[in-house]
């Protein structure tokens, strides 16, 4: 299925580009998240008209992403969790929890879908987490899990 991209999408393409993707990906992700339009003749003409505007919006998003990147890059965030005697957590630390910590500590709102822990956080210790703030801006933070009983 051919679609026209309305924003830069990592590993897919850039604004105004006409790409061929699978139907499900186009409908369920690109079109539903307003990242693309069906590549009809009318839509192609429409996107050509608003291409500069879309580029400007994308540059603004990139600037915001760079500001957030500078604010949180390589910072360490501590999460207190209940754990067993052999340092394993009851449950794991999910991206939604990381998002809430970022908002609470640094007042930065990040969608949990943009947060990717490099390994599952299921035990105590330090874990590297990658955050995709923009198609061209990524940052890394460290999540330290500590036992809840120890820090009363």
CNS distance restraints for C-alpha pairs under 8 A (distance, minus, plus):
assign (resid   1 and name CA) (resid  20 and name CA) 5.36 0.50 0.50
assign (resid   1 and name CA) (resid  21 and name CA) 5.44 0.50 0.50
assign (resid   1 and name CA) (resid  22 and name CA) 5.91 0.50 0.50
assign (resid   1 and name CA) (resid  23 and name CA) 5.57 0.50 0.50
assign (resid   1 and name CA) (resid  26 and name CA) 7.31 0.50 0.50
assign (resid   2 and name CA) (resid  18 and name CA) 6.54 0.50 0.50
assign (resid   2 and name CA) (resid  19 and name CA) 5.51 0.50 0.50
assign (resid   2 and name CA) (resid  20 and name CA) 4.42 0.50 0.50
assign (resid   2 and name CA) (resid  21 and name CA) 6.39 0.50 0.50
assign (resid   2 and name CA) (resid  38 and name CA) 6.47 0.50 0.50
assign (resid   2 and name CA) (resid  39 and name CA) 5.43 0.50 0.50
assign (resid   3 and name CA) (resid  18 and name CA) 5.57 0.50 0.50
assign (resid   3 and name CA) (resid  19 and name CA) 5.59 0.50 0.50
assign (resid   3 and name CA) (resid  20 and name CA) 6.46 0.50 0.50
assign (resid   3 and name CA) (resid  21 and name CA) 7.47 0.50 0.50
assign (resid   3 and name CA) (resid  26 and name CA) 7.29 0.50 0.50
assign (resid   3 and name CA) (resid  36 and name CA) 6.12 0.50 0.50
assign (resid   3 and name CA) (resid  37 and name CA) 5.44 0.50 0.50
assign (resid   3 and name CA) (resid  38 and name CA) 4.56 0.50 0.50
assign (resid   3 and name CA) (resid  39 and name CA) 4.52 0.50 0.50
assign (resid   4 and name CA) (resid  15 and name CA) 7.83 0.50 0.50
assign (resid   4 and name CA) (resid  16 and name CA) 5.77 0.50 0.50
assign (resid   4 and name CA) (resid  17 and name CA) 5.61 0.50 0.50
assign (resid   4 and name CA) (resid  18 and name CA) 4.46 0.50 0.50
assign (resid   4 and name CA) (resid  19 and name CA) 6.46 0.50 0.50
assign (resid   4 and name CA) (resid  36 and name CA) 5.31 0.50 0.50
assign (resid   4 and name CA) (resid  37 and name CA) 5.26 0.50 0.50
assign (resid   4 and name CA) (resid  38 and name CA) 6.33 0.50 0.50
assign (resid   4 and name CA) (resid  39 and name CA) 5.47 0.50 0.50
assign (resid   4 and name CA) (resid  43 and name CA) 7.93 0.50 0.50
assign (resid   4 and name CA) (resid  44 and name CA) 7.15 0.50 0.50
assign (resid   4 and name CA) (resid  47 and name CA) 7.80 0.50 0.50
assign (resid   5 and name CA) (resid   9 and name CA) 7.86 0.50 0.50
assign (resid   5 and name CA) (resid  13 and name CA) 7.27 0.50 0.50
assign (resid   5 and name CA) (resid  14 and name CA) 6.53 0.50 0.50
assign (resid   5 and name CA) (resid  15 and name CA) 5.19 0.50 0.50
assign (resid   5 and name CA) (resid  16 and name CA) 5.22 0.50 0.50
assign (resid   5 and name CA) (resid  17 and name CA) 5.58 0.50 0.50
assign (resid   5 and name CA) (resid  18 and name CA) 6.55 0.50 0.50
assign (resid   5 and name CA) (resid  19 and name CA) 7.64 0.50 0.50
assign (resid   5 and name CA) (resid  35 and name CA) 5.95 0.50 0.50
assign (resid   5 and name CA) (resid  36 and name CA) 4.29 0.50 0.50
assign (resid   5 and name CA) (resid  37 and name CA) 6.67 0.50 0.50
assign (resid   6 and name CA) (resid  14 and name CA) 7.93 0.50 0.50
assign (resid   6 and name CA) (resid  15 and name CA) 5.18 0.50 0.50
assign (resid   6 and name CA) (resid  16 and name CA) 6.06 0.50 0.50
assign (resid   6 and name CA) (resid  34 and name CA) 7.36 0.50 0.50
assign (resid   6 and name CA) (resid  35 and name CA) 5.09 0.50 0.50
assign (resid   6 and name CA) (resid  36 and name CA) 4.99 0.50 0.50
assign (resid   6 and name CA) (resid  37 and name CA) 7.27 0.50 0.50
assign (resid   6 and name CA) (resid  47 and name CA) 7.65 0.50 0.50
assign (resid   6 and name CA) (resid  54 and name CA) 6.80 0.50 0.50
assign (resid   7 and name CA) (resid  14 and name CA) 6.18 0.50 0.50
assign (resid   7 and name CA) (resid  15 and name CA) 4.62 0.50 0.50
assign (resid   7 and name CA) (resid  16 and name CA) 7.59 0.50 0.50
assign (resid   7 and name CA) (resid  35 and name CA) 5.73 0.50 0.50
assign (resid   7 and name CA) (resid  36 and name CA) 7.43 0.50 0.50
assign (resid   7 and name CA) (resid  54 and name CA) 6.89 0.50 0.50
assign (resid   7 and name CA) (resid  55 and name CA) 7.66 0.50 0.50
assign (resid   7 and name CA) (resid  58 and name CA) 6.62 0.50 0.50
assign (resid   8 and name CA) (resid  12 and name CA) 7.91 0.50 0.50
assign (resid   8 and name CA) (resid  13 and name CA) 5.98 0.50 0.50
assign (resid   8 and name CA) (resid  14 and name CA) 4.10 0.50 0.50
assign (resid   8 and name CA) (resid  15 and name CA) 5.21 0.50 0.50
assign (resid   8 and name CA) (resid  58 and name CA) 7.43 0.50 0.50
assign (resid   8 and name CA) (resid 135 and name CA) 6.25 0.50 0.50
assign (resid   9 and name CA) (resid  13 and name CA) 5.54 0.50 0.50
assign (resid   9 and name CA) (resid  14 and name CA) 6.20 0.50 0.50
assign (resid   9 and name CA) (resid  35 and name CA) 7.81 0.50 0.50
assign (resid   9 and name CA) (resid 135 and name CA) 5.73 0.50 0.50
assign (resid  10 and name CA) (resid 135 and name CA) 4.72 0.50 0.50
assign (resid  10 and name CA) (resid 136 and name CA) 7.34 0.50 0.50
assign (resid  13 and name CA) (resid  17 and name CA) 6.51 0.50 0.50
assign (resid  13 and name CA) (resid  19 and name CA) 7.56 0.50 0.50
assign (resid  15 and name CA) (resid  51 and name CA) 7.22 0.50 0.50
assign (resid  15 and name CA) (resid  54 and name CA) 7.23 0.50 0.50
assign (resid  15 and name CA) (resid  55 and name CA) 6.95 0.50 0.50
assign (resid  16 and name CA) (resid  47 and name CA) 6.39 0.50 0.50
assign (resid  16 and name CA) (resid  48 and name CA) 7.08 0.50 0.50
assign (resid  16 and name CA) (resid  51 and name CA) 6.44 0.50 0.50
assign (resid  18 and name CA) (resid  39 and name CA) 7.01 0.50 0.50
assign (resid  21 and name CA) (resid  25 and name CA) 6.77 0.50 0.50
assign (resid  21 and name CA) (resid  26 and name CA) 6.35 0.50 0.50
assign (resid  22 and name CA) (resid  26 and name CA) 6.24 0.50 0.50
assign (resid  23 and name CA) (resid  27 and name CA) 6.11 0.50 0.50
assign (resid  24 and name CA) (resid  28 and name CA) 5.58 0.50 0.50
assign (resid  24 and name CA) (resid  29 and name CA) 7.71 0.50 0.50
assign (resid  25 and name CA) (resid  29 and name CA) 5.37 0.50 0.50
assign (resid  25 and name CA) (resid  30 and name CA) 6.54 0.50 0.50
assign (resid  26 and name CA) (resid  30 and name CA) 4.90 0.50 0.50
assign (resid  26 and name CA) (resid  31 and name CA) 5.78 0.50 0.50
assign (resid  26 and name CA) (resid  36 and name CA) 7.74 0.50 0.50
assign (resid  27 and name CA) (resid  31 and name CA) 5.24 0.50 0.50
assign (resid  27 and name CA) (resid  32 and name CA) 6.18 0.50 0.50
assign (resid  28 and name CA) (resid  32 and name CA) 5.69 0.50 0.50
assign (resid  29 and name CA) (resid  33 and name CA) 5.77 0.50 0.50
assign (resid  29 and name CA) (resid  35 and name CA) 7.98 0.50 0.50
assign (resid  30 and name CA) (resid  34 and name CA) 6.16 0.50 0.50
assign (resid  30 and name CA) (resid  35 and name CA) 4.87 0.50 0.50
assign (resid  30 and name CA) (resid  36 and name CA) 5.22 0.50 0.50
assign (resid  30 and name CA) (resid  37 and name CA) 7.86 0.50 0.50
assign (resid  31 and name CA) (resid  35 and name CA) 5.85 0.50 0.50
assign (resid  31 and name CA) (resid  36 and name CA) 5.01 0.50 0.50
assign (resid  31 and name CA) (resid  37 and name CA) 5.89 0.50 0.50
assign (resid  31 and name CA) (resid  38 and name CA) 7.80 0.50 0.50
assign (resid  37 and name CA) (resid  43 and name CA) 7.02 0.50 0.50
assign (resid  38 and name CA) (resid  43 and name CA) 7.06 0.50 0.50
assign (resid  39 and name CA) (resid  43 and name CA) 6.10 0.50 0.50
assign (resid  39 and name CA) (resid  44 and name CA) 6.15 0.50 0.50
assign (resid  40 and name CA) (resid  44 and name CA) 6.16 0.50 0.50
assign (resid  41 and name CA) (resid  45 and name CA) 6.39 0.50 0.50
assign (resid  42 and name CA) (resid  46 and name CA) 6.20 0.50 0.50
assign (resid  43 and name CA) (resid  47 and name CA) 6.03 0.50 0.50
assign (resid  44 and name CA) (resid  48 and name CA) 6.28 0.50 0.50
assign (resid  45 and name CA) (resid  49 and name CA) 6.51 0.50 0.50
assign (resid  46 and name CA) (resid  50 and name CA) 6.51 0.50 0.50
assign (resid  47 and name CA) (resid  51 and name CA) 5.66 0.50 0.50
assign (resid  50 and name CA) (resid  54 and name CA) 6.22 0.50 0.50
assign (resid  51 and name CA) (resid  55 and name CA) 6.15 0.50 0.50
assign (resid  52 and name CA) (resid  56 and name CA) 6.19 0.50 0.50
assign (resid  53 and name CA) (resid  57 and name CA) 6.31 0.50 0.50
assign (resid  54 and name CA) (resid  58 and name CA) 6.14 0.50 0.50
assign (resid  55 and name CA) (resid  59 and name CA) 6.16 0.50 0.50
assign (resid  56 and name CA) (resid  60 and name CA) 6.24 0.50 0.50
assign (resid  57 and name CA) (resid  61 and name CA) 6.24 0.50 0.50
assign (resid  58 and name CA) (resid  62 and name CA) 6.14 0.50 0.50
assign (resid  59 and name CA) (resid  63 and name CA) 6.21 0.50 0.50
assign (resid  60 and name CA) (resid  64 and name CA) 6.33 0.50 0.50
assign (resid  61 and name CA) (resid  65 and name CA) 6.12 0.50 0.50
assign (resid  61 and name CA) (resid 134 and name CA) 7.30 0.50 0.50
assign (resid  62 and name CA) (resid  66 and name CA) 6.16 0.50 0.50
assign (resid  62 and name CA) (resid 134 and name CA) 6.12 0.50 0.50
assign (resid  62 and name CA) (resid 136 and name CA) 7.55 0.50 0.50
assign (resid  62 and name CA) (resid 137 and name CA) 7.25 0.50 0.50
assign (resid  63 and name CA) (resid  67 and name CA) 6.33 0.50 0.50
assign (resid  64 and name CA) (resid  68 and name CA) 6.36 0.50 0.50
assign (resid  65 and name CA) (resid  69 and name CA) 5.99 0.50 0.50
assign (resid  65 and name CA) (resid 133 and name CA) 5.32 0.50 0.50
assign (resid  65 and name CA) (resid 134 and name CA) 6.13 0.50 0.50
assign (resid  65 and name CA) (resid 137 and name CA) 6.61 0.50 0.50
assign (resid  66 and name CA) (resid  70 and name CA) 6.17 0.50 0.50
assign (resid  66 and name CA) (resid 137 and name CA) 6.81 0.50 0.50
assign (resid  67 and name CA) (resid  71 and name CA) 6.31 0.50 0.50
assign (resid  68 and name CA) (resid  72 and name CA) 6.25 0.50 0.50
assign (resid  68 and name CA) (resid 108 and name CA) 7.15 0.50 0.50
assign (resid  68 and name CA) (resid 133 and name CA) 7.95 0.50 0.50
assign (resid  69 and name CA) (resid  73 and name CA) 5.40 0.50 0.50
assign (resid  69 and name CA) (resid 133 and name CA) 7.59 0.50 0.50
assign (resid  69 and name CA) (resid 137 and name CA) 7.65 0.50 0.50
assign (resid  69 and name CA) (resid 138 and name CA) 7.40 0.50 0.50
assign (resid  69 and name CA) (resid 139 and name CA) 5.84 0.50 0.50
assign (resid  71 and name CA) (resid 106 and name CA) 7.86 0.50 0.50
assign (resid  72 and name CA) (resid 106 and name CA) 7.73 0.50 0.50
assign (resid  72 and name CA) (resid 139 and name CA) 7.81 0.50 0.50
assign (resid  72 and name CA) (resid 141 and name CA) 6.99 0.50 0.50
assign (resid  73 and name CA) (resid 139 and name CA) 5.59 0.50 0.50
assign (resid  73 and name CA) (resid 140 and name CA) 5.67 0.50 0.50
assign (resid  73 and name CA) (resid 141 and name CA) 5.86 0.50 0.50
assign (resid  74 and name CA) (resid 139 and name CA) 7.55 0.50 0.50
assign (resid  74 and name CA) (resid 140 and name CA) 5.53 0.50 0.50
assign (resid  74 and name CA) (resid 141 and name CA) 4.58 0.50 0.50
assign (resid  74 and name CA) (resid 142 and name CA) 6.54 0.50 0.50
assign (resid  75 and name CA) (resid 140 and name CA) 7.98 0.50 0.50
assign (resid  75 and name CA) (resid 141 and name CA) 5.23 0.50 0.50
assign (resid  75 and name CA) (resid 142 and name CA) 6.16 0.50 0.50
assign (resid  76 and name CA) (resid 141 and name CA) 6.08 0.50 0.50
assign (resid  76 and name CA) (resid 142 and name CA) 4.60 0.50 0.50
assign (resid  76 and name CA) (resid 143 and name CA) 5.78 0.50 0.50
assign (resid  76 and name CA) (resid 144 and name CA) 6.81 0.50 0.50
assign (resid  77 and name CA) (resid 101 and name CA) 7.49 0.50 0.50
assign (resid  77 and name CA) (resid 102 and name CA) 7.95 0.50 0.50
assign (resid  77 and name CA) (resid 141 and name CA) 7.71 0.50 0.50
assign (resid  77 and name CA) (resid 142 and name CA) 6.25 0.50 0.50
assign (resid  77 and name CA) (resid 143 and name CA) 4.98 0.50 0.50
assign (resid  77 and name CA) (resid 144 and name CA) 6.00 0.50 0.50
assign (resid  78 and name CA) (resid 143 and name CA) 5.96 0.50 0.50
assign (resid  78 and name CA) (resid 144 and name CA) 4.73 0.50 0.50
assign (resid  78 and name CA) (resid 145 and name CA) 5.86 0.50 0.50
assign (resid  78 and name CA) (resid 146 and name CA) 7.05 0.50 0.50
assign (resid  79 and name CA) (resid 101 and name CA) 7.84 0.50 0.50
assign (resid  79 and name CA) (resid 143 and name CA) 7.08 0.50 0.50
assign (resid  79 and name CA) (resid 144 and name CA) 6.15 0.50 0.50
assign (resid  79 and name CA) (resid 145 and name CA) 4.92 0.50 0.50
assign (resid  79 and name CA) (resid 146 and name CA) 6.30 0.50 0.50
assign (resid  80 and name CA) (resid 145 and name CA) 5.86 0.50 0.50
assign (resid  80 and name CA) (resid 146 and name CA) 5.03 0.50 0.50
assign (resid  80 and name CA) (resid 147 and name CA) 5.72 0.50 0.50
assign (resid  80 and name CA) (resid 148 and name CA) 4.94 0.50 0.50
assign (resid  80 and name CA) (resid 151 and name CA) 8.00 0.50 0.50
assign (resid  81 and name CA) (resid  89 and name CA) 6.70 0.50 0.50
assign (resid  81 and name CA) (resid  90 and name CA) 7.62 0.50 0.50
assign (resid  81 and name CA) (resid 145 and name CA) 6.77 0.50 0.50
assign (resid  81 and name CA) (resid 146 and name CA) 6.31 0.50 0.50
assign (resid  81 and name CA) (resid 147 and name CA) 5.42 0.50 0.50
assign (resid  81 and name CA) (resid 148 and name CA) 5.07 0.50 0.50
assign (resid  82 and name CA) (resid  89 and name CA) 6.05 0.50 0.50
assign (resid  82 and name CA) (resid  90 and name CA) 6.03 0.50 0.50
assign (resid  82 and name CA) (resid 147 and name CA) 5.68 0.50 0.50
assign (resid  82 and name CA) (resid 148 and name CA) 5.27 0.50 0.50
assign (resid  82 and name CA) (resid 149 and name CA) 7.25 0.50 0.50
assign (resid  83 and name CA) (resid  87 and name CA) 5.81 0.50 0.50
assign (resid  83 and name CA) (resid  88 and name CA) 5.37 0.50 0.50
assign (resid  83 and name CA) (resid  89 and name CA) 4.24 0.50 0.50
assign (resid  83 and name CA) (resid  90 and name CA) 5.63 0.50 0.50
assign (resid  83 and name CA) (resid 123 and name CA) 7.64 0.50 0.50
assign (resid  83 and name CA) (resid 124 and name CA) 7.71 0.50 0.50
assign (resid  83 and name CA) (resid 147 and name CA) 5.83 0.50 0.50
assign (resid  83 and name CA) (resid 148 and name CA) 7.49 0.50 0.50
assign (resid  84 and name CA) (resid  88 and name CA) 5.36 0.50 0.50
assign (resid  84 and name CA) (resid  89 and name CA) 6.34 0.50 0.50
assign (resid  84 and name CA) (resid  90 and name CA) 7.23 0.50 0.50
assign (resid  87 and name CA) (resid 123 and name CA) 5.67 0.50 0.50
assign (resid  87 and name CA) (resid 124 and name CA) 5.46 0.50 0.50
assign (resid  87 and name CA) (resid 147 and name CA) 7.93 0.50 0.50
assign (resid  88 and name CA) (resid 122 and name CA) 6.06 0.50 0.50
assign (resid  88 and name CA) (resid 123 and name CA) 4.11 0.50 0.50
assign (resid  88 and name CA) (resid 124 and name CA) 6.28 0.50 0.50
assign (resid  89 and name CA) (resid 122 and name CA) 5.31 0.50 0.50
assign (resid  89 and name CA) (resid 123 and name CA) 4.93 0.50 0.50
assign (resid  89 and name CA) (resid 124 and name CA) 6.82 0.50 0.50
assign (resid  90 and name CA) (resid 122 and name CA) 7.74 0.50 0.50
assign (resid  91 and name CA) (resid 122 and name CA) 6.64 0.50 0.50
assign (resid  92 and name CA) (resid 120 and name CA) 7.31 0.50 0.50
assign (resid  92 and name CA) (resid 121 and name CA) 5.49 0.50 0.50
assign (resid  92 and name CA) (resid 122 and name CA) 4.63 0.50 0.50
assign (resid  92 and name CA) (resid 123 and name CA) 7.64 0.50 0.50
assign (resid  93 and name CA) (resid  97 and name CA) 6.41 0.50 0.50
assign (resid  93 and name CA) (resid  98 and name CA) 7.33 0.50 0.50
assign (resid  93 and name CA) (resid 120 and name CA) 7.71 0.50 0.50
assign (resid  93 and name CA) (resid 121 and name CA) 5.39 0.50 0.50
assign (resid  93 and name CA) (resid 122 and name CA) 6.79 0.50 0.50
assign (resid  94 and name CA) (resid  98 and name CA) 6.58 0.50 0.50
assign (resid  94 and name CA) (resid 121 and name CA) 7.69 0.50 0.50
assign (resid  95 and name CA) (resid  99 and name CA) 6.04 0.50 0.50
assign (resid  95 and name CA) (resid 112 and name CA) 5.00 0.50 0.50
assign (resid  95 and name CA) (resid 113 and name CA) 7.22 0.50 0.50
assign (resid  95 and name CA) (resid 115 and name CA) 5.68 0.50 0.50
assign (resid  95 and name CA) (resid 116 and name CA) 7.07 0.50 0.50
assign (resid  95 and name CA) (resid 117 and name CA) 7.65 0.50 0.50
assign (resid  96 and name CA) (resid 100 and name CA) 6.29 0.50 0.50
assign (resid  96 and name CA) (resid 111 and name CA) 7.97 0.50 0.50
assign (resid  96 and name CA) (resid 112 and name CA) 5.05 0.50 0.50
assign (resid  97 and name CA) (resid 101 and name CA) 6.33 0.50 0.50
assign (resid  98 and name CA) (resid 102 and name CA) 6.27 0.50 0.50
assign (resid  98 and name CA) (resid 112 and name CA) 7.65 0.50 0.50
assign (resid  98 and name CA) (resid 115 and name CA) 7.90 0.50 0.50
assign (resid  99 and name CA) (resid 103 and name CA) 6.29 0.50 0.50
assign (resid  99 and name CA) (resid 109 and name CA) 7.01 0.50 0.50
assign (resid  99 and name CA) (resid 110 and name CA) 5.81 0.50 0.50
assign (resid  99 and name CA) (resid 111 and name CA) 6.81 0.50 0.50
assign (resid  99 and name CA) (resid 112 and name CA) 5.75 0.50 0.50
assign (resid  99 and name CA) (resid 115 and name CA) 7.77 0.50 0.50
assign (resid 100 and name CA) (resid 104 and name CA) 6.08 0.50 0.50
assign (resid 101 and name CA) (resid 105 and name CA) 5.93 0.50 0.50
assign (resid 102 and name CA) (resid 106 and name CA) 5.58 0.50 0.50
assign (resid 102 and name CA) (resid 107 and name CA) 6.51 0.50 0.50
assign (resid 102 and name CA) (resid 108 and name CA) 5.74 0.50 0.50
assign (resid 102 and name CA) (resid 109 and name CA) 7.07 0.50 0.50
assign (resid 102 and name CA) (resid 110 and name CA) 7.64 0.50 0.50
assign (resid 103 and name CA) (resid 107 and name CA) 4.22 0.50 0.50
assign (resid 103 and name CA) (resid 108 and name CA) 4.59 0.50 0.50
assign (resid 103 and name CA) (resid 109 and name CA) 5.38 0.50 0.50
assign (resid 103 and name CA) (resid 110 and name CA) 7.65 0.50 0.50
assign (resid 104 and name CA) (resid 108 and name CA) 7.80 0.50 0.50
assign (resid 110 and name CA) (resid 114 and name CA) 7.14 0.50 0.50
assign (resid 110 and name CA) (resid 115 and name CA) 7.95 0.50 0.50
assign (resid 110 and name CA) (resid 133 and name CA) 7.87 0.50 0.50
assign (resid 111 and name CA) (resid 115 and name CA) 7.38 0.50 0.50
assign (resid 114 and name CA) (resid 131 and name CA) 5.63 0.50 0.50
assign (resid 114 and name CA) (resid 132 and name CA) 5.24 0.50 0.50
assign (resid 114 and name CA) (resid 133 and name CA) 6.80 0.50 0.50
assign (resid 115 and name CA) (resid 129 and name CA) 7.09 0.50 0.50
assign (resid 115 and name CA) (resid 130 and name CA) 6.12 0.50 0.50
assign (resid 115 and name CA) (resid 131 and name CA) 4.60 0.50 0.50
assign (resid 115 and name CA) (resid 132 and name CA) 6.67 0.50 0.50
assign (resid 116 and name CA) (resid 129 and name CA) 5.80 0.50 0.50
assign (resid 116 and name CA) (resid 130 and name CA) 5.21 0.50 0.50
assign (resid 116 and name CA) (resid 131 and name CA) 6.11 0.50 0.50
assign (resid 117 and name CA) (resid 121 and name CA) 7.43 0.50 0.50
assign (resid 117 and name CA) (resid 127 and name CA) 7.44 0.50 0.50
assign (resid 117 and name CA) (resid 128 and name CA) 6.37 0.50 0.50
assign (resid 117 and name CA) (resid 129 and name CA) 4.18 0.50 0.50
assign (resid 117 and name CA) (resid 130 and name CA) 6.06 0.50 0.50
assign (resid 118 and name CA) (resid 127 and name CA) 7.58 0.50 0.50
assign (resid 118 and name CA) (resid 128 and name CA) 6.07 0.50 0.50
assign (resid 118 and name CA) (resid 129 and name CA) 5.67 0.50 0.50
assign (resid 118 and name CA) (resid 130 and name CA) 6.93 0.50 0.50
assign (resid 119 and name CA) (resid 127 and name CA) 7.35 0.50 0.50
assign (resid 119 and name CA) (resid 128 and name CA) 7.79 0.50 0.50
assign (resid 121 and name CA) (resid 127 and name CA) 6.91 0.50 0.50
assign (resid 123 and name CA) (resid 145 and name CA) 7.29 0.50 0.50
assign (resid 124 and name CA) (resid 144 and name CA) 7.31 0.50 0.50
assign (resid 124 and name CA) (resid 145 and name CA) 4.86 0.50 0.50
assign (resid 124 and name CA) (resid 146 and name CA) 5.62 0.50 0.50
assign (resid 124 and name CA) (resid 147 and name CA) 7.02 0.50 0.50
assign (resid 125 and name CA) (resid 144 and name CA) 5.44 0.50 0.50
assign (resid 125 and name CA) (resid 145 and name CA) 5.30 0.50 0.50
assign (resid 125 and name CA) (resid 146 and name CA) 6.83 0.50 0.50
assign (resid 126 and name CA) (resid 142 and name CA) 6.36 0.50 0.50
assign (resid 126 and name CA) (resid 143 and name CA) 5.63 0.50 0.50
assign (resid 126 and name CA) (resid 144 and name CA) 4.34 0.50 0.50
assign (resid 126 and name CA) (resid 145 and name CA) 6.52 0.50 0.50
assign (resid 127 and name CA) (resid 142 and name CA) 5.50 0.50 0.50
assign (resid 127 and name CA) (resid 143 and name CA) 5.14 0.50 0.50
assign (resid 127 and name CA) (resid 144 and name CA) 6.31 0.50 0.50
assign (resid 128 and name CA) (resid 140 and name CA) 6.80 0.50 0.50
assign (resid 128 and name CA) (resid 141 and name CA) 6.00 0.50 0.50
assign (resid 128 and name CA) (resid 142 and name CA) 4.69 0.50 0.50
assign (resid 128 and name CA) (resid 143 and name CA) 6.42 0.50 0.50
assign (resid 129 and name CA) (resid 140 and name CA) 5.60 0.50 0.50
assign (resid 129 and name CA) (resid 141 and name CA) 5.37 0.50 0.50
assign (resid 129 and name CA) (resid 142 and name CA) 5.98 0.50 0.50
assign (resid 129 and name CA) (resid 143 and name CA) 7.03 0.50 0.50
assign (resid 130 and name CA) (resid 138 and name CA) 6.91 0.50 0.50
assign (resid 130 and name CA) (resid 139 and name CA) 5.85 0.50 0.50
assign (resid 130 and name CA) (resid 140 and name CA) 4.58 0.50 0.50
assign (resid 130 and name CA) (resid 141 and name CA) 6.60 0.50 0.50
assign (resid 131 and name CA) (resid 138 and name CA) 5.64 0.50 0.50
assign (resid 131 and name CA) (resid 139 and name CA) 5.32 0.50 0.50
assign (resid 131 and name CA) (resid 140 and name CA) 6.12 0.50 0.50
assign (resid 131 and name CA) (resid 141 and name CA) 7.82 0.50 0.50
assign (resid 132 and name CA) (resid 137 and name CA) 6.29 0.50 0.50
assign (resid 132 and name CA) (resid 138 and name CA) 4.50 0.50 0.50
assign (resid 132 and name CA) (resid 139 and name CA) 6.65 0.50 0.50
assign (resid 133 and name CA) (resid 137 and name CA) 5.56 0.50 0.50
assign (resid 133 and name CA) (resid 138 and name CA) 5.65 0.50 0.50
assign (resid 133 and name CA) (resid 139 and name CA) 7.39 0.50 0.50
assign (resid 134 and name CA) (resid 138 and name CA) 6.82 0.50 0.50
assign (resid 146 and name CA) (resid 150 and name CA) 7.73 0.50 0.50
assign (resid 147 and name CA) (resid 151 and name CA) 7.11 0.50 0.50
assign (resid 148 and name CA) (resid 152 and name CA) 7.20 0.50 0.50
